[in-house]
Amino acid sequence: MAASIWVVVEQWQGQITDISFEALALGREVADTSKATLEAVLPGHQCAALAEQLGCADSVLCADHPALAEPVPETHAAALAELARQRQPRAILIPVTNTAMGVSTLLGALLDAPAVNFAIDLKATDGTLEARCVLYGGKVETRVRFSKQPAIIGLWPGARPADQGRSDRKPAVEQVQVSLPSEARVRLKRYIEPEAGEVDLTREDILVAVGRGIQSKDNMELAEELARALGGELCGSRPVVDQGWLPLSRQIGKSGLTVKPKLYLALGISGAPEHVEGMKNSGLIVAVNTDPQAPIFNVAHYGVVADALELVPALTEAVRARKG
Ligand SMILES: Cc1cc2nc3c(=O)[nH]c(=O)nc-3n(C[C@H](O)[C@H](O)[C@H](O)COP(=O)(O)OP(=O)(O)OC[C@H]3O[C@@H](n4cnc5c(N)ncnc54)[C@H](O)[C@@H]3O)c2cc1C
């Protein structure tokens, strides 16, 4: 039997999440280079129709069970462990998101298998799998080689473009049974939806985003004036929101909004993965930062190494002059 690479597909309120397609794109590459098959594993309840979207994989294992209806890591890890014991995949790629965060580590414990989180890449070289992982908000990178299988890899958003993992091809779908305990120790009690903001930033074409580099609440006015001159809206990173300089409805990133404006102007934002997750698909990213090594420059199309407090007023004036 050919070795298989698994990608665990995450769904959220009836939709397959983007990170699942990113994981499929990476899984496809690894499967092709290591001559393995790529299998998407779809745990859930009454969600078999979603399998049709997973044509990037050679086949889909659909594990349907009422206990898998909600994203509870304990039950999802138990189901995956049961299937992995039966089918012995070589590697299991699992999205690391707020809801699926615990699945990879729990699965590692259940299978007594090596597990890493926050992987941004995976390669198969000379018969060995090697994951590249980030630590400390992207400031440190590690390489982990797996000598035992299954290798369990918690995948951070952005490893590959999601579109690369989408395909119109219809995959072979197999329904598989899992036996789960009737009562899970952890249960989802309710969702709390964030309050709607006064503007819908996800629909804006121009966003001026402010990070801790803005240094004080008084300086927010500078960024606000630039946003106004450009005809855009103001948003920011989490520390700016935590300080109360912007409302939560304007936070971009993992625990805030995901946006895709035509222009994302990042002022004094370091580019931590949790922030990048929410803005990396913007059409044009321009970053201003005093630190030439800031990770935001890895995702920016244009980077300016400068003091935002000096640059922003000059930029506002130039925009106003151009607009007349
Ligand atoms: C579970 C979890 C969820 C999270 N969710 C989010 C989220 O949704 N959104 C989010 O943003 N973060 C989130 N974070 C926090 C994230 O890890 C980072 O801490 C945060 O994004 C850093 O914000 P920052 O870039 O503004 O600040 P810093 O990392 O402190 O960066 C400030 C940057 O400003 C630069 N700078 C300083 N002075 C100037 C100047 N005068 N001009 C220009 N540049 C200057 C510095 O060089 C530095 O690069 C989350 C963290 C966790 C653990």
The ligand as an ORCA input file, in Angstrom:
! r2SCAN-3c Opt
* xyz 0 1
  C      -3.634     33.750     20.401
  C      -3.120     35.087     19.929
  C      -3.937     35.860     19.121
  C      -3.464     37.088     18.643
  N      -4.254     37.803     17.818
  C      -3.770     38.933     17.262
  C      -4.554     39.677     16.309
  O      -5.708     39.353     15.993
  N      -4.001     40.786     15.773
  C      -2.744     41.216     16.086
  O      -2.296     42.235     15.528
  N      -2.004     40.544     17.000
  C      -2.488     39.432     17.606
  N      -1.747     38.789     18.534
  C      -0.511     39.449     19.019
  C       0.666     39.254     18.104
  O       1.385     38.077     18.486
  C       1.660     40.432     18.217
  O       2.034     40.605     19.562
  C       1.100     41.751     17.696
  O       0.564     41.586     16.392
  C       2.209     42.784     17.656
  O       1.656     44.030     17.324
  P       2.545     45.186     16.739
  O       3.183     44.738     15.473
  O       1.710     46.415     16.694
  O       3.625     45.434     17.895
  P       5.162     45.040     17.989
  O       5.366     43.615     17.707
  O       5.628     45.596     19.290
  O       5.833     45.854     16.794
  C       5.982     47.250     16.747
  C       6.791     47.553     15.500
  O       6.864     48.945     15.332
  C       8.174     49.274     14.871
  N       8.380     50.675     15.249
  C       8.658     51.202     16.465
  N       8.691     52.549     16.383
  C       8.426     52.869     15.096
  C       8.310     54.096     14.407
  N       8.441     55.272     15.013
  N       8.056     54.055     13.071
  C       7.909     52.874     12.411
  N       8.006     51.681     13.024
  C       8.248     51.696     14.360
  C       9.090     48.300     15.567
  O      10.290     48.147     14.842
  C       8.230     47.030     15.570
  O       8.478     46.247     14.402
  C      -2.181     37.563     19.021
  C      -1.375     36.779     19.852
  C      -1.840     35.553     20.290
  C      -0.931     34.719     21.159
*
